[in-house]
Amino acid sequence: MRKQLVSRKERITVGEFRVANPRMSCQNVDVYYNNGDKKAINNISLDIGRNQVIALIGPSGCGKSTFLRCLNRMNDTIDGCKVTGQITIDNKNIYDRDVDVVPLRAQVGMVFQKPNPFPKSIYDNIAYGPKIHGLVQNRDETDELVEQSLKRAGLWKEVKDRLDQPGTGLSGGQQQRLCIARTIAVNPEIILMDEPCSALDPIATAIIEDLIDELKQDYSIAIVTHSMQQASRVSQRTGYFHLGDLIEVGPTDQIFLNPLHQLTEDYITGRFG
């Protein structure tokens, strides 16, 4: 028997969008493009749990990456984009006028779909952020932070003897781990990942997934992925997006094994998407 469809207004009540003591809380978030002519995100409420991975899944163009970019105000860089609602960290709305996006984007770091190392040495890729944010005072502190960041990203043993070589000379998987190390180096609390493995081979993907599992011990992670298998492997909670709506969110096992909404079930079972 097919599950009963619910109206758009009711969809956000399906599942568990609230968590106890969240690291970040999103309430009634809407996103508009073209100076308000196009609405991309509809009234999204969602919590990012502490030391937890939440996966955002759904068909292409459903709004999951747009929503992810709201969480560190990357949408500010898009002309004609407007975000309404509240997104809070420590009860502070990150969209308040007095919020400086530079420290915000250190606190809420981002790893993109395509690895994007700076055109600098491996060492300088890691050291650049801590230097501009005043996290290191001298060369010894910088050396230690570079080493620790690369170790936490599982890359130190592979690059420790060539730190002066360009980061762009690494393999795709190594470049992505370098970008993760670069994100870690500025001491974030939340890490956003926008399809971080889509350009990688299966071996590199497995390494990144193992790394995500380790990183959740210290960070809250939100990952957009087109791979439902990846979502099921790395996340504790999953949210399903459809045409700009958050249809359902809850424990990953529940979403994949016993979804509450017919649209979620249709996507997971391959009926569309």
C-alpha positions as CSV (number, residue, x, y, z in Angstrom):
1,M,0.0,0.0,0.0
2,R,1.4,3.4,-1.0
3,K,2.1,5.9,1.7
4,Q,-0.3,8.9,1.9
5,L,1.1,12.0,0.2
6,V,1.1,15.1,2.4
7,S,0.7,18.8,1.4
8,R,3.7,21.1,1.0
9,K,2.8,22.9,4.3
10,E,2.8,19.5,6.1
11,R,5.9,18.1,4.6
12,I,8.3,19.7,7.1
13,T,6.5,18.0,10.0
14,V,7.4,14.6,8.5
15,G,10.4,13.1,10.4
16,E,12.8,14.6,13.0
17,F,14.1,17.9,11.8
18,R,15.0,18.9,15.4
19,V,17.8,17.3,17.4
20,A,18.9,17.8,21.0
21,N,21.5,20.5,21.6
22,P,22.1,21.1,17.8
23,R,25.4,22.8,16.6
24,M,23.4,24.7,14.0
25,S,19.7,25.3,13.7
26,C,17.8,26.4,10.6
27,Q,14.3,27.8,10.8
28,N,12.0,28.6,7.9
29,V,14.7,29.2,5.4
30,D,13.7,30.4,1.9
31,V,16.1,31.1,-1.0
32,Y,15.2,33.3,-4.0
33,Y,17.2,33.9,-7.2
34,N,16.8,36.6,-9.9
35,N,16.0,39.2,-7.3
36,G,13.0,37.2,-6.0
37,D,11.6,36.0,-9.3
38,K,12.6,32.4,-8.7
39,K,12.2,30.5,-5.4
40,A,14.7,27.7,-5.0
41,I,14.2,26.7,-1.3
42,N,10.8,26.5,0.4
43,N,10.6,27.0,4.2
44,I,13.3,24.6,5.3
45,S,13.8,23.8,9.0
46,L,16.6,21.5,9.9
47,D,19.1,21.0,12.7
48,I,22.8,20.0,12.3
49,G,23.7,17.8,15.2
50,R,26.9,17.9,17.2
51,N,29.6,15.3,16.2
52,Q,27.2,13.9,13.6
53,V,27.1,13.5,9.9
54,I,23.9,14.5,8.1
55,A,23.5,13.6,4.4
56,L,21.3,15.7,2.1
57,I,20.0,13.6,-0.9
58,G,17.6,14.2,-3.7
59,P,17.4,14.5,-7.5
60,S,19.6,17.0,-9.4
61,G,18.3,20.5,-9.1
62,C,16.2,19.8,-5.9
63,G,17.9,22.5,-3.8
64,K,20.2,20.5,-1.6
65,S,23.4,22.3,-2.7
66,T,21.7,25.7,-2.5
67,F,20.6,24.9,1.0
68,L,24.1,23.8,2.0
69,R,25.6,27.1,0.7
70,C,23.2,28.9,3.0
71,L,25.0,27.5,6.0
72,N,28.1,29.6,5.6
73,R,26.6,32.3,3.4
74,M,28.3,31.3,0.2
75,N,25.1,32.3,-1.6
76,D,26.1,35.9,-0.7
77,T,28.5,35.7,-3.7
78,I,25.6,35.1,-6.2
79,D,24.0,38.3,-7.6
80,G,20.3,38.5,-7.1
81,C,20.2,35.7,-4.4
82,K,18.2,36.4,-1.3
83,V,18.0,34.2,1.8
84,T,15.3,34.6,4.5
85,G,14.6,32.8,7.7
86,Q,17.0,32.1,10.5
87,I,20.2,30.0,10.6
88,T,21.8,30.1,14.1
89,I,25.0,29.1,15.8
90,D,25.1,29.6,19.5
91,N,21.7,31.4,19.2
92,K,23.2,34.0,16.9
93,N,21.6,34.4,13.4
94,I,24.5,34.2,10.9
95,Y,22.5,36.5,8.6
96,D,22.4,39.3,11.1
97,R,24.0,42.5,9.7
98,D,26.8,42.5,12.2
99,V,28.1,39.1,11.3
100,D,31.5,39.1,9.5
101,V,31.5,36.3,6.9
102,V,35.3,35.8,7.0
103,P,35.4,34.3,10.5
104,L,32.0,32.6,9.8
105,R,33.5,30.7,6.9
106,A,36.4,29.6,9.1
107,Q,33.9,28.4,11.7
108,V,31.7,26.7,9.0
109,G,34.3,25.4,6.5
110,M,33.4,24.0,3.1
111,V,34.8,21.3,0.8
112,F,33.6,21.6,-2.8
113,Q,32.7,19.0,-5.4
114,K,35.9,19.5,-7.4
115,P,39.2,19.7,-5.5
116,N,40.4,23.3,-5.6
117,P,43.9,23.6,-4.0
118,F,45.5,27.0,-4.1
119,P,48.2,27.5,-6.7
120,K,50.7,27.3,-3.9
121,S,52.9,24.6,-2.2
122,I,51.3,21.9,-0.1
123,Y,52.6,23.6,3.0
124,D,51.3,27.0,2.0
125,N,47.9,25.6,1.1
126,I,47.5,24.6,4.8
127,A,49.4,27.5,6.4
128,Y,47.6,30.3,4.5
129,G,44.3,30.3,6.4
130,P,45.8,30.0,9.9
131,K,48.1,33.0,9.1
132,I,45.4,35.3,7.9
133,H,43.2,34.4,10.8
134,G,46.0,34.9,13.3
135,L,46.0,31.3,14.6
136,V,49.7,30.9,14.4
137,Q,52.4,33.3,15.6
138,N,55.7,31.9,14.3
139,R,57.2,29.2,12.0
140,D,57.2,26.5,14.7
141,E,53.5,26.9,15.4
142,T,52.8,26.9,11.7
143,D,54.9,23.8,11.1
144,E,53.0,22.0,13.9
145,L,49.6,23.0,12.6
146,V,50.4,22.0,9.0
147,E,51.6,18.6,10.2
148,Q,48.6,18.0,12.5
149,S,46.1,19.1,9.8
150,L,47.6,16.8,7.2
151,K,47.7,13.9,9.7
152,R,44.0,14.4,10.5
153,A,43.2,14.4,6.8
154,G,45.2,11.2,6.3
155,L,47.7,12.8,4.0
156,W,50.8,13.4,6.0
157,K,52.7,10.2,5.2
158,E,52.1,10.7,1.5
159,V,53.3,14.3,1.3
160,K,55.7,14.9,4.3
161,D,58.8,14.8,2.1
162,R,57.4,17.2,-0.6
163,L,55.7,19.9,1.3
164,D,57.3,22.6,-0.9
165,Q,55.8,21.1,-4.1
166,P,52.6,22.4,-5.7
167,G,49.3,21.1,-4.2
168,T,48.0,21.0,-7.8
169,G,50.5,18.2,-8.5
170,L,48.7,15.7,-6.3
171,S,46.2,13.1,-7.5
172,G,42.5,14.0,-7.4
173,G,41.9,12.1,-4.2
174,Q,45.0,13.6,-2.5
175,Q,43.9,17.1,-3.6
176,Q,40.6,16.6,-2.0
177,R,42.2,15.5,1.2
178,L,44.5,18.5,1.0
179,C,41.4,20.7,0.8
180,I,39.9,18.9,3.8
181,A,43.2,19.5,5.7
182,R,43.1,23.2,4.6
183,T,39.5,23.4,6.0
184,I,40.5,21.7,9.3
185,A,43.5,24.0,9.7
186,V,41.4,27.1,10.6
187,N,39.7,25.2,13.5
188,P,36.1,25.0,12.2
189,E,33.2,23.6,14.2
190,I,31.1,22.6,11.2
191,I,32.3,21.2,7.8
192,L,30.1,21.3,4.7
193,M,30.8,18.9,1.9
194,D,29.2,19.4,-1.5
195,E,29.5,16.1,-3.4
196,P,33.2,15.7,-2.3
197,C,33.7,12.4,-4.0
198,S,31.9,12.8,-7.3
199,A,35.1,13.5,-9.2
200,L,37.1,10.6,-7.5
201,D,37.7,7.0,-8.2
202,P,36.3,4.3,-5.9
203,I,39.5,3.9,-4.0
204,A,39.9,7.6,-3.3
205,T,36.2,7.7,-2.4
206,A,36.6,5.0,0.2
207,I,39.5,6.9,1.8
208,I,37.4,10.1,2.0
209,E,34.5,8.2,3.5
210,D,36.7,6.7,6.2
211,L,38.1,10.2,6.8
212,I,34.5,11.5,7.3
213,D,33.8,8.8,9.8
214,E,36.9,9.9,11.8
215,L,36.2,13.6,11.5
216,K,32.8,13.4,13.0
217,Q,34.4,12.7,16.4
218,D,35.5,16.4,16.4
219,Y,33.2,18.2,13.9
220,S,29.6,18.4,12.8
221,I,29.4,17.5,9.1
222,A,26.7,18.1,6.5
223,I,27.3,16.4,3.1
224,V,25.4,16.7,-0.1
225,T,25.8,13.5,-2.1
226,H,24.2,12.1,-5.3
227,S,25.1,8.6,-4.0
228,M,22.5,7.0,-1.8
229,Q,25.0,4.3,-1.0
230,Q,27.5,6.9,0.3
231,A,24.8,8.6,2.3
232,S,23.9,5.3,4.0
233,R,27.5,4.5,4.7
234,V,28.7,7.9,6.2
235,S,25.7,9.6,7.8
236,Q,23.7,9.2,11.0
237,R,20.8,11.4,9.7
238,T,19.5,11.9,6.2
239,G,17.3,14.6,4.7
240,Y,15.5,14.1,1.4
241,F,15.0,17.2,-0.8
242,H,12.5,17.4,-3.7
243,L,11.8,20.5,-5.8
244,G,13.0,22.9,-3.1
245,D,11.2,21.2,-0.3
246,L,12.7,19.1,2.6
247,I,10.3,16.2,2.3
248,E,11.7,14.1,5.1
249,V,14.6,14.0,7.6
250,G,15.4,11.4,10.2
251,P,17.8,8.6,11.2
252,T,19.5,7.3,8.1
253,D,18.4,3.7,8.7
254,Q,14.8,4.8,8.9
255,I,15.0,7.0,5.8
256,F,16.4,4.1,3.7
257,L,14.5,1.2,5.2
258,N,11.2,2.7,6.3
259,P,10.7,6.2,4.9
260,L,7.6,8.0,6.1
261,H,6.8,9.7,2.8
262,Q,6.0,8.2,-0.6
263,L,8.3,10.6,-2.5
264,T,11.2,9.5,-0.4
265,E,10.4,5.9,-1.0
266,D,10.0,6.4,-4.7
267,Y,13.5,8.1,-4.9
268,I,15.3,5.6,-2.8
269,T,13.8,2.6,-4.7
270,G,14.7,4.2,-8.1
271,R,11.2,5.0,-9.3
272,F,12.5,8.5,-10.2
273,G,15.5,10.7,-9.8
